[in-house]
Amino acid sequence: MLIIGAFVIQKNVSLIDDTWKLYQTDRSDKSRLEGALRAAIGYGGMIHEFKNFILRNDPIYMETIHKHIGSAESIIHQYSLLQLTNAELTALDDIQRVISIYEKAHVQVDNLVRQGYSITQLDNTVKVDDTPALRGLETLRQEVRNSLTSETPLSKARVSADLRAAIGYGGMIHEYKNYILRHEVKYKNEVKVQLQKAYEAIAQYRTLEPSNAEVLALNDIENTLQNYGDNLNIISQLISNKTSIHEIDKSLRIDDYNALRGLNIIDKEIYQQINDYDSALSKALELVKNTSYIVTWGVFLLLFSIFIFAVWLIQARVIEPVLRLTNSMVRLSNNDFSIALENHHYDNELGDIARTMSVFKENMIERHEAEIELEAANNELNVQLNNILHLREQSEQQTSKALALAEGLADARISAEKSTLRAEENELRVSSILNSVQDGIITINEKGIIESVNPATEHMFGYYSAELVGKNISVLVPDPHKSMHDGYLERFVNGGSTRDASKPIEQSAQHKDGSTFIMELRINTIVFANEKKIIGVIKDVTERKQWEHDLKQLAMTDPLTKLANRNQYNKKLAEAAAVSLRYKNPFALMLLDLDKFKPVNDRYGHPVGDSLLQHVANTLLKCCRETDTVARLGGDEFAIILPSSHQPLDTKTLADRIIKQVSQVVVIEEQSIQVGISIGICTFPDLADNIEALQNQADSALYDAKEGGRNAYRIFKDGIKIK
């Protein structure tokens, strides 16, 4: 059972280790934010649209550039909240400074276009030095790679980031647009270099077992990149023919829709892979947990059985035979020949002693009989001679007995020394088994004094065995549990504890350096030599608790928008209601639903719909306070919990701001999209005395807003929805 359990644990630990490395690689905040930043400013992002604005003078690019710059600045802000090195902080400052220059430059381009500047004049006037930002992006990329170990396997997320770097900011699209604008051969050569890097990244991605959707996405990206590569020689011919920049761009314009869609599909597939890692980790952790529980009990029962068997073996095969032989020797020394010697059939030291004593007994009997015969013969001599001989015989008899007793005592001493040596060897065997156990094992007496620890305990707490033996067990217990520990121990020893001793408990333990960690403790008692001993088996479960915490966090966030999901929304709503009832302080609930969202999905596809939902989520976060809870309930339904709303109509300003911001035109994948939003509002507890009523009334107000023409809000008050 133990071997099977160990095999299962080892196999699943290897699975957890490999999956966790991939999971950490793909879920790394730095890796995720670096990829998002490259997407915001690279291919299909800020630099792409900025160069198109110069080439085509179309005001629509103003809005998309502004949106991408806002996204990039938001990502940089999120990045700065992480624990960063000095190099990373400097890199973020450089990137932010260059982005700010582009933000001013795109406004300047709009003004210069109105003044009649040519494309070449525009490019020369607003030319930006990208070196600091490129250096900053490379620093962030290197720091992400440095955070990974050499054993971390290559992941799709890392290859996707390499692909974005090759075709985005400072990559293919950047140099391609510069070649059209500036006609310098160095840009053409750099486009070829970056295209080769992109092809290598695509080939590398194909080795990572892509799904069918990913294969199609990679084909779309590769085809689009092939079009860019084919255009290079045509651009060179047009430049030689003195063709205008505007005509070159117009005649060789490439549709980036398929490539951008392919990149979005890859991002979604990577996210799905992360969810698969999550599921695999959960199953493996559950199996390891159950198996380790069985193995731990198996180890404990095995050790306990070995201990009982060793005690019985020493008692039955050493102590009792030695006592019987000693008693026989004493009786023989007293001329008691009626004894029956045992153990003479043993093939060991005790058997040798028993057989020697049998020979000794026979010799004594024969000698005794000879002495009797000699005494009878000498009786015929005269009285004096008989008396003298009798005295002599008695003297010799006493001397023989003394010598026999001395010999018997010497043999008994040798036997006892050999028995002690065998007992020490058995004790050493038991100690070796205890020292090989990975869990900590501590033995204390009834007063809490430590009597023994195994090496696993020394490693776990940072003490040597000599530092712990003789100390009270409370030295390993942190405050405030330490002050209560003696009372708990006394109740446990006296049978006053109500805890089920067969079940493990989790509590804090204190390392020698003062740090604490979570341990799993099992306690059992044994009686040895009429003394009660308490044995504690300890397992460090700090890593397991951290994994459980990380998995719980994933269950509380909407994967698409990163807002609170319905689970977290229900939790926050219950907390807000409890606080409101306790402190008599009302709060408000907003239920929101997008208007005309379904036609967007039907016309442009789910990727555009998903991007629109992400845009709306970011807009709601910007409109709300940090103390407000913004949640996505599903589809295009959202909710906002506003604590500490003192007046029922305090939400009017926020509702107006949300409707105004959401209803603005947004460009997604070169498509201008406009939606509206309807809002239903209710306050607690003045208009609703329980959570269910609060949600029903807010939903009723939302329905009234929809029926009243959409893109509006309604506040529920005394059964009436008011604007």
VENKANOR-V883245 format. One record per residue. PSI is psi in degrees with one decimal (NA if undefined). NEAR is the number of other C-alpha atoms within 12 Angstrom. Layout:
BEGIN
PSI_NEAR / PSI_NEAR
END
This chain:
BEGIN
-43.4_17 / -40.4_20 / -44.0_16 / -44.8_15 / -43.8_25 / -39.1_24 / -44.6_17 / -44.4_25 / -45.3_28 / -42.8_20 / -44.7_19 / -29.6_28 / -39.8_27 / -42.0_18 / -44.7_24 / -41.6_29 / -48.0_23 / -45.8_23 / -38.9_32 / -36.9_32 / -45.1_27 / -39.9_32 / -45.1_39 / -38.5_32 / -47.5_34 / -30.3_40 / 1.3_31 / 127.9_26 / -41.6_26 / -45.2_38 / -44.0_36 / -44.6_31 / -34.1_33 / -45.4_43 / -41.1_40 / -39.0_34 / -42.1_44 / -36.7_44 / -37.1_35 / -33.2_34 / -2.5_48 / -132.2_40 / 122.1_45 / 3.5_41 / -146.3_40 / -53.6_42 / -35.2_47 / -50.3_38 / -32.3_41 / -46.6_49 / -38.1_43 / -35.8_40 / -42.9_37 / -41.0_43 / -34.1_35 / -12.5_30 / 32.6_30 / 120.3_21 / -19.3_23 / -27.2_25 / -22.0_35 / -47.1_32 / -42.5_29 / -37.8_35 / -44.7_42 / -39.9_32 / -46.0_29 / -36.8_38 / -41.0_38 / -41.9_28 / -43.3_30 / -42.5_36 / -37.3_30 / -41.5_25 / -42.8_31 / -39.2_37 / -44.5_19 / -40.5_21 / -40.2_31 / -18.0_25 / -11.7_17 / 170.3_18 / 110.5_14 / 156.2_21 / 168.4_21 / -37.4_15 / -39.7_21 / -40.0_30 / -43.1_24 / -41.1_23 / -43.9_31 / -39.8_39 / -42.4_27 / -44.5_27 / -43.8_38 / -39.4_33 / -42.3_26 / -39.3_32 / -40.2_41 / -36.8_25 / -42.6_25 / -35.4_35 / -42.1_32 / -37.5_22 / -38.1_32 / -28.0_39 / -40.0_26 / -38.1_24 / -42.0_38 / -42.7_29 / -40.4_20 / -34.2_24 / -41.1_26 / -27.0_15 / -1.5_13 / 19.0_14 / 144.0_21 / 169.8_22 / -43.3_31 / -41.7_27 / -40.4_20 / -47.3_33 / -41.9_32 / -34.4_19 / -40.3_19 / 21.8_28 / 130.1_26 / 137.5_25 / 109.7_19 / -0.9_26 / -48.3_18 / -41.2_23 / -41.2_33 / -41.2_31 / -38.9_24 / -43.5_33 / -39.9_44 / -36.0_29 / -45.6_28 / -40.6_40 / -42.1_32 / -38.6_23 / -38.1_25 / -42.2_31 / -37.1_27 / -27.6_16 / -11.7_21 / 145.7_24 / 164.7_15 / -21.6_10 / -7.9_15 / 122.3_21 / 156.4_23 / 132.9_29 / 161.7_36 / -36.1_39 / -41.3_41 / -42.2_38 / -38.8_36 / -40.6_46 / -39.0_44 / -39.6_38 / -44.4_41 / -37.9_46 / -36.7_36 / -30.9_36 / -2.4_49 / -134.4_43 / 122.5_45 / 2.6_36 / -147.3_38 / -52.8_40 / -35.0_45 / -51.5_38 / -30.6_38 / -48.2_47 / -38.6_44 / -35.2_39 / -41.5_36 / -40.3_44 / -38.2_36 / -10.7_28 / 24.5_27 / 135.2_21 / -28.4_21 / -32.7_16 / -38.1_27 / -46.1_33 / -39.4_23 / -34.4_27 / -42.6_37 / -41.4_30 / -46.3_23 / -35.7_32 / -39.8_38 / -41.4_24 / -39.5_28 / -43.7_35 / -39.6_31 / -41.1_22 / -40.1_31 / -43.7_38 / -39.6_24 / -39.3_23 / -36.4_30 / -18.9_26 / -6.8_17 / 29.1_22 / 60.9_18 / 154.8_26 / 173.8_21 / -40.9_15 / -39.5_23 / -37.8_33 / -45.4_24 / -40.5_22 / -42.5_31 / -38.1_36 / -42.3_28 / -44.2_27 / -44.8_37 / -39.6_33 / -42.4_26 / -43.1_32 / -35.8_38 / -38.0_23 / -42.2_23 / -42.4_35 / -39.9_32 / -29.5_20 / -18.1_27 / -48.1_35 / -34.0_23 / -40.2_22 / -41.9_37 / -41.4_27 / -42.3_16 / -37.5_24 / -41.0_24 / -31.7_15 / 8.0_13 / 29.0_14 / 142.2_20 / 156.0_23 / -41.9_33 / -42.4_26 / -37.2_20 / -47.6_31 / -41.1_32 / -42.8_18 / -24.6_16 / 22.8_24 / 131.6_22 / 136.9_24 / 113.9_20 / 4.4_28 / -48.0_24 / -41.1_25 / -43.2_33 / -39.3_35 / -40.5_34 / -42.2_32 / -40.5_41 / -39.6_33 / -42.1_31 / -42.9_38 / -42.3_33 / -40.6_27 / -38.3_26 / -40.5_34 / -39.6_22 / -37.6_25 / -38.7_28 / -41.5_29 / -36.5_23 / -41.1_19 / -41.9_29 / -46.8_31 / -43.2_21 / -40.4_25 / -43.6_33 / -45.3_25 / -42.8_19 / -40.4_30 / -40.5_33 / -41.7_22 / -42.4_24 / -40.5_28 / -48.7_25 / -41.5_19 / -42.0_27 / -34.1_32 / -45.3_27 / -43.6_22 / -41.1_26 / -46.1_33 / -36.2_25 / -42.1_21 / -44.4_27 / -45.9_29 / -37.7_18 / -46.5_20 / -40.0_26 / -41.2_22 / -41.0_16 / -40.9_21 / -46.9_25 / -42.0_20 / -40.0_18 / -42.2_25 / -44.5_22 / -41.4_17 / -44.3_21 / -41.6_24 / -44.8_19 / -36.6_17 / -8.2_24 / -62.3_31 / -51.1_24 / -45.2_20 / -40.1_30 / -40.9_33 / -40.8_23 / -41.5_25 / -39.1_37 / -42.9_30 / -39.2_24 / -38.9_32 / -39.8_37 / -42.5_26 / -39.0_23 / -38.7_32 / -20.5_29 / 15.9_22 / 31.6_26 / 95.9_20 / 5.4_24 / -5.2_14 / 150.4_21 / 118.4_21 / 137.2_31 / 172.8_26 / 7.2_28 / -14.4_22 / -6.8_16 / 137.8_16 / 58.8_12 / -168.0_18 / -39.0_27 / -37.6_34 / -40.3_23 / -42.6_22 / -42.9_37 / -43.0_33 / -38.0_23 / -39.9_25 / -31.9_37 / -44.1_27 / -41.4_17 / -39.8_26 / -45.7_30 / -41.2_22 / -39.8_19 / -38.8_24 / -46.7_19 / -41.9_15 / -39.6_19 / -41.0_23 / -39.7_15 / -38.9_15 / -37.4_21 / -44.5_18 / -42.5_13 / -38.5_18 / -38.3_23 / -39.1_15 / -39.5_15 / -14.4_20 / -21.6_18 / -16.3_14 / 173.9_16 / 161.7_13 / -42.4_13 / -44.0_13 / -39.3_16 / -41.4_20 / -43.7_17 / -46.3_17 / -39.4_24 / -43.4_24 / -40.2_16 / -43.7_16 / -42.3_22 / -40.2_19 / -44.8_14 / -38.1_17 / -43.3_23 / -39.8_17 / -42.8_15 / -42.2_21 / -41.5_26 / -42.9_19 / -42.3_15 / -41.8_26 / -41.9_25 / -42.5_17 / -42.0_22 / -41.8_30 / -39.3_24 / -44.0_17 / -39.7_25 / -39.6_31 / -43.4_20 / -42.7_20 / -42.5_28 / -40.2_25 / -40.7_19 / -39.1_21 / -40.3_28 / -41.5_19 / -42.1_16 / -37.1_22 / -39.5_23 / -36.8_17 / -41.6_16 / -40.1_24 / -37.4_22 / -37.9_16 / -45.8_18 / -42.1_25 / -37.3_22 / -39.0_15 / -44.6_23 / -35.3_30 / -20.6_24 / -9.9_18 / 135.7_28 / -26.5_25 / 150.6_34 / 137.8_34 / 121.7_40 / 135.1_41 / 127.8_36 / 162.6_33 / -172.7_30 / -20.8_27 / 2.0_27 / 10.3_32 / 130.6_25 / 128.8_30 / -27.9_26 / 151.2_33 / 153.7_36 / 168.7_35 / -33.3_27 / -36.0_27 / -41.4_38 / -45.2_27 / -38.8_23 / -40.2_33 / -9.9_36 / 8.1_23 / 153.8_24 / 158.1_19 / -39.9_26 / -25.6_16 / -22.1_21 / -38.5_29 / 129.2_24 / -11.9_20 / 157.9_23 / 142.3_25 / -20.6_34 / -12.3_29 / -20.6_28 / 5.9_36 / 126.6_27 / 162.2_24 / 149.9_18 / 3.3_13 / -26.3_20 / -42.8_21 / -24.4_15 / -3.4_15 / -41.2_22 / -41.0_21 / -40.5_19 / -43.1_22 / -41.1_29 / -42.0_18 / -38.1_17 / -44.2_25 / -39.2_27 / 1.4_15 / 17.5_14 / -4.2_14 / 138.5_14 / -3.4_13 / 142.5_15 / 109.4_14 / -17.3_21 / -12.7_16 / 141.3_16 / 155.3_22 / 153.5_21 / 130.8_21 / 169.1_26 / 144.6_28 / 157.2_34 / 124.8_28 / 163.5_25 / -35.2_22 / 3.9_15 / -14.0_17 / 157.9_17 / 156.9_22 / 162.6_28 / 129.5_26 / 155.7_31 / 123.0_28 / 132.4_28 / 134.6_29 / 135.8_30 / 158.4_29 / 147.6_26 / 158.8_21 / 122.1_19 / 123.4_15 / 43.8_8 / 18.4_8 / 136.2_14 / 128.5_20 / 146.5_27 / 124.1_31 / 125.7_33 / 129.6_34 / 123.6_39 / 136.5_38 / 131.1_35 / 114.3_30 / 24.6_26 / -48.3_20 / -40.2_15 / -40.9_26 / -37.0_20 / -40.7_15 / -43.5_23 / -39.8_20 / -43.4_14 / -40.6_21 / -36.1_22 / -36.9_16 / -39.5_19 / -28.6_23 / -5.4_22 / 6.7_24 / 138.3_25 / 124.0_26 / -30.3_26 / -50.2_29 / -9.3_30 / 13.1_23 / 173.0_35 / 139.5_33 / -172.6_30 / -34.3_26 / -49.6_22 / -34.4_28 / -47.6_33 / -40.2_26 / -47.8_19 / -36.9_29 / -43.0_35 / -40.8_24 / -43.7_19 / -39.9_35 / -41.2_35 / -44.5_22 / -40.2_19 / -45.0_28 / -34.2_21 / -43.8_12 / 6.2_14 / 40.5_18 / 111.8_23 / 159.9_32 / 166.3_43 / 151.1_44 / 128.6_53 / 127.9_53 / 128.1_44 / 144.1_45 / 128.3_41 / 142.4_39 / 134.5_29 / 33.9_24 / -36.9_31 / -42.8_22 / -33.1_17 / -45.9_27 / -44.9_21 / -36.4_13 / -44.9_15 / -11.5_23 / 163.8_19 / -36.0_22 / -42.3_28 / -40.6_31 / -41.7_33 / -42.4_28 / -37.3_29 / -42.4_39 / -39.0_38 / -40.4_28 / -44.6_34 / -40.8_42 / -45.3_37 / -37.4_28 / -44.0_31 / -40.5_37 / -40.8_32 / -31.6_21 / -24.2_26 / 166.3_26 / 165.4_17 / -27.6_14 / -12.4_17 / 151.1_30 / 119.0_36 / 124.9_41 / 149.3_43 / 119.7_39 / -13.4_29 / 144.2_24 / -125.9_25 / 27.2_33 / 132.1_30 / 165.4_37 / 148.9_44 / 127.9_48 / 121.1_44 / 99.9_37 / 156.7_37 / 47.2_27 / 108.4_29 / -26.3_19 / 144.1_22 / -31.8_32 / 14.6_26 / -21.3_23 / -4.4_35 / -47.1_25 / -44.1_16 / -43.1_28 / -42.2_34 / -42.6_24 / -41.5_24 / -46.3_34 / -40.7_30 / -44.1_24 / -42.8_26 / -34.2_37 / -1.2_28 / 152.8_22 / 136.3_21 / 140.2_33 / 121.2_28 / 120.9_34 / 48.8_31 / 19.2_25 / 126.1_22 / 121.2_19 / 138.1_28 / 126.5_27 / 168.4_32 / -179.1_33 / 135.0_42 / 143.2_44 / 133.5_49 / 133.7_47 / 139.8_48 / 150.5_50 / 158.2_45 / 136.9_41 / 9.9_35 / -30.1_25 / -9.9_30 / 132.0_29 / 4.1_21 / 165.5_22 / -40.8_30 / -43.9_20 / -39.9_22 / -46.8_36 / -38.8_35 / -41.1_25 / -37.6_36 / -38.7_41 / -36.6_32 / -41.6_31 / -38.8_38 / -43.0_40 / -39.0_30 / -37.1_28 / -39.2_32 / -46.0_27 / -26.2_19 / 9.0_19 / -2.7_18 / 171.4_26 / 45.8_35 / 174.3_36 / 156.5_44 / 142.3_41 / 127.2_39 / 126.6_39 / 116.0_26 / 42.6_15 / 0.6_19 / 135.6_18 / 122.5_28 / 152.0_25 / NA_26
END
